[in-house]
Amino acid sequence: MSFWKSKTLAEMDTQEWESLCDGCGKCCLNKLIDDETEDLYYTNAACKLLDPSDGHCVHYVQRFNFVPSCTQVTVDNVAELTWLPDSCAYRRLHLGRELPSWHPLITGSKEAMHKAGMSIQNKVTCETKVKYIEDHIVLWPLKDIE
């Protein structure tokens, strides 16, 4: 049986926890919250450390040295990170959902995820190139398919 089906998030070891991340890159997108409605909006402006061709953080292990505000998803904070996309494996498992059919743990590679349009691959710009962040609001990160 697959570890994510037989263990809770809290029971997973570091390697298992890290492997849950599909590498979609959506969590690395800048997000906006409307002050009046508290609605969350995703943008296509990504963290400067995100490789737009594959969704990989170029300095993952040392990311906090480069981006101190980067958020580490943990078993203790996953419930509070309501800005994680519905397609996120951590969020899905926390909510009692299954991993989607395109997830790399199921398919063996990121290719199905990219083909399903579930990653940031070739859809983003670097935040340092953005003048007005509100001009970069997008809907595609909200897509969630099995």
PyMOL commands that set and color helices and strands:
alter all, ss='L'
color gray80, all
select helices_A, chain A and resi 3-6+9-11+14-20+26-28+63-66+89-94+104-107+111-115+127-129+133-136+140-142
alter helices_A, ss='H'
color red, helices_A
select strands_A, chain A and resi 29-33+40-46+50-51+56-57+125-126+137-138
alter strands_A, ss='S'
color yellow, strands_A
deselect
rebuild
show_as cartoon
